[in-house]
Amino acid sequence: MARVLLFGPLRDLAGWREKTVEASSLSGLRAALQAQDPLLGEALSGPGVQAAVDKAIVRGEAPLTALTEVAFLPPMSGG
C-alpha cells in the first residue's frame, strides 16, 4: 500500500487529499486510481502533472512499498 497525496485541482477533482492504495509500481498506482475514478485517472495523465515519490520528482517508472509516499502535483504556472 502506498500513501497517495493529491494537491490543488487534482484534490478538488477527486474529493480527497490523502488515501492509501495497493500498488507495487507507479504505473500500477496510476492504473488503480484510473480504475477507481476514470476522471482522476485522465487528469493524472494530463500534461504537466508530476509525481513525487518520497519527495523526489520521478519521470517514468518507480517501485513502491508500503512505506512509499506518492504525491501528484498539478501543472505549475509561473511568471
Secondary structure, DSSP 8 states (H G I E B T S, - for coil): -EEEEE-HHHHHHHT-SEEEE--SBHHHHHHHHHHH-HHHHHHHTSTT-EEEETTEEE-S--B--TT-EEEEE------
